[in-house]
Amino acid sequence: MEDRHTKVASLLTELAAQYVRNEANADPLITITRSNVAKDYKNATVFFTTIPTERQHDAHVFLKRSGGDLRRFVMKHMRIKHIPHIEFEIDYGERHRQATDEIFAGMEIKEEDKEK
């Protein structure tokens, strides 16, 4: 059962990314990072990030407004009994990971300078 749940979440992520790629403007660039699907498959949360970060609110408004269209897109491409109600959230975890990567990259550069 867990394997099916993981597959549904993964497919939802792929389909949401495909929908955004086809329907959204390139400014801001919206990246779908992951999806969480409720155990009963009635609700799902799609997480996203944007470049530039300052345009996250605009992207969130677009995604919320497009939720019904995305759900219809998912209906056409996913074979599942009940298509979940889809919510959207900014993926702050991904933002924190990116910031951490930048900090570590800066630390590595400083270490290389010390060795020279």
MINU-176931 format. One record per residue (C-alpha): residue number from 0; x, z, y. Coordinates in steps of 0.02 Angstrom, whole numbers, padded with zeros to 5 digits. Last residue first. Layout:
N
+------+--------+--------+--------+
! resi !     xx !     zz !     yy !
+------+--------+--------+--------+
!  NUM !      X !      Z !      Y !
...
+------+--------+--------+--------+
//
This chain:
116
+------+--------+--------+--------+
! resi !     xx !     zz !     yy !
+------+--------+--------+--------+
!  115 !  02365 ! -00060 !  01430 !
!  114 !  02287 !  00074 !  01318 !
!  113 !  02197 !  00154 !  01466 !
!  112 !  02114 ! -00011 !  01511 !
!  111 !  02050 ! -00032 !  01332 !
!  110 !  01973 !  00143 !  01340 !
!  109 !  01886 !  00099 !  01505 !
!  108 !  01813 ! -00059 !  01427 !
!  107 !  01751 !  00040 !  01277 !
!  106 !  01665 !  00167 !  01392 !
!  105 !  01576 !  00029 !  01486 !
!  104 !  01512 ! -00044 !  01321 !
!  103 !  01453 !  00130 !  01273 !
!  102 !  01354 !  00146 !  01435 !
!  101 !  01280 ! -00028 !  01416 !
!  100 !  01227 !  00009 !  01237 !
!   99 !  01144 !  00170 !  01295 !
!   98 !  01045 !  00074 !  01426 !
!   97 !  00989 ! -00051 !  01295 !
!   96 !  00935 !  00088 !  01178 !
!   95 !  00839 !  00172 !  01318 !
!   94 !  00746 !  00011 !  01357 !
!   93 !  00706 ! -00013 !  01172 !
!   92 !  00634 !  00162 !  01164 !
!   91 !  00533 !  00127 !  01322 !
!   90 !  00436 ! -00008 !  01232 !
!   89 !  00299 ! -00041 !  01360 !
!   88 !  00131 ! -00025 !  01275 !
!   87 ! -00006 ! -00148 !  01228 !
!   86 ! -00169 ! -00117 !  01136 !
!   85 ! -00243 ! -00228 !  01000 !
!   84 ! -00409 ! -00197 !  00911 !
!   83 ! -00368 ! -00236 !  00730 !
!   82 ! -00423 ! -00393 !  00636 !
!   81 ! -00521 ! -00335 !  00485 !
!   80 ! -00515 ! -00425 !  00316 !
!   79 ! -00341 ! -00498 !  00336 !
!   78 ! -00277 ! -00676 !  00323 !
!   77 ! -00182 ! -00696 !  00485 !
!   76 ! -00166 ! -00858 !  00585 !
!   75 ! -00338 ! -00893 !  00657 !
!   74 ! -00384 ! -00710 !  00679 !
!   73 ! -00216 ! -00677 !  00764 !
!   72 ! -00256 ! -00810 !  00895 !
!   71 ! -00429 ! -00733 !  00919 !
!   70 ! -00346 ! -00562 !  00946 !
!   69 ! -00223 ! -00640 !  01068 !
!   68 ! -00367 ! -00714 !  01166 !
!   67 ! -00454 ! -00545 !  01172 !
!   66 ! -00295 ! -00456 !  01228 !
!   65 ! -00255 ! -00581 !  01366 !
!   64 ! -00305 ! -00465 !  01509 !
!   63 ! -00208 ! -00322 !  01430 !
!   62 ! -00058 ! -00436 !  01406 !
!   61 ! -00061 ! -00501 !  01585 !
!   60 ! -00080 ! -00326 !  01658 !
!   59 !  00065 ! -00263 !  01551 !
!   58 !  00173 ! -00409 !  01606 !
!   57 !  00140 ! -00370 !  01789 !
!   56 !  00180 ! -00185 !  01759 !
!   55 !  00342 ! -00228 !  01670 !
!   54 !  00402 ! -00335 !  01817 !
!   53 !  00536 ! -00213 !  01877 !
!   52 !  00623 ! -00226 !  01709 !
!   51 !  00675 ! -00405 !  01743 !
!   50 !  00666 ! -00452 !  01603 !
!   49 !  00525 ! -00375 !  01507 !
!   48 !  00495 ! -00262 !  01357 !
!   47 !  00353 ! -00257 !  01232 !
!   46 !  00262 ! -00147 !  01107 !
!   45 !  00104 ! -00202 !  01016 !
!   44 ! -00013 ! -00061 !  00968 !
!   43 ! -00139 ! -00087 !  00830 !
!   42 ! -00312 ! -00023 !  00791 !
!   41 ! -00437 ! -00047 !  00649 !
!   40 ! -00306 ! -00069 !  00511 !
!   39 ! -00361 !  00094 !  00426 !
!   38 ! -00181 !  00157 !  00424 !
!   37 ! -00161 !  00111 !  00607 !
!   36 ! -00043 ! -00032 !  00646 !
!   35 !  00115 ! -00011 !  00748 !
!   34 !  00196 ! -00167 !  00819 !
!   33 !  00373 ! -00213 !  00871 !
!   32 !  00483 ! -00289 !  01005 !
!   31 !  00377 ! -00421 !  01091 !
!   30 !  00487 ! -00493 !  01229 !
!   29 !  00412 ! -00543 !  01396 !
!   28 !  00518 ! -00643 !  01519 !
!   27 !  00446 ! -00606 !  01689 !
!   26 !  00440 ! -00741 !  01748 !
!   25 !  00438 ! -00864 !  01601 !
!   24 !  00250 ! -00878 !  01616 !
!   23 !  00147 ! -00822 !  01468 !
!   22 !  00041 ! -00929 !  01350 !
!   21 !  00151 ! -01010 !  01218 !
!   20 !  00292 ! -00881 !  01207 !
!   19 !  00164 ! -00741 !  01223 !
!   18 !  00062 ! -00809 !  01077 !
!   17 !  00217 ! -00831 !  00968 !
!   16 !  00275 ! -00655 !  01007 !
!   15 !  00103 ! -00586 !  00966 !
!   14 !  00104 ! -00684 !  00803 !
!   13 !  00274 ! -00618 !  00752 !
!   12 !  00230 ! -00438 !  00794 !
!   11 !  00064 ! -00453 !  00702 !
!   10 !  00158 ! -00522 !  00551 !
!    9 !  00274 ! -00372 !  00551 !
!    8 !  00132 ! -00248 !  00567 !
!    7 !  00035 ! -00333 !  00427 !
!    6 !  00190 ! -00338 !  00316 !
!    5 !  00226 ! -00154 !  00345 !
!    4 !  00047 ! -00108 !  00297 !
!    3 !  00058 ! -00216 !  00142 !
!    2 !  00220 ! -00129 !  00089 !
!    1 !  00143 !  00042 !  00120 !
!    0 !  00000 !  00000 !  00000 !
+------+--------+--------+--------+
//
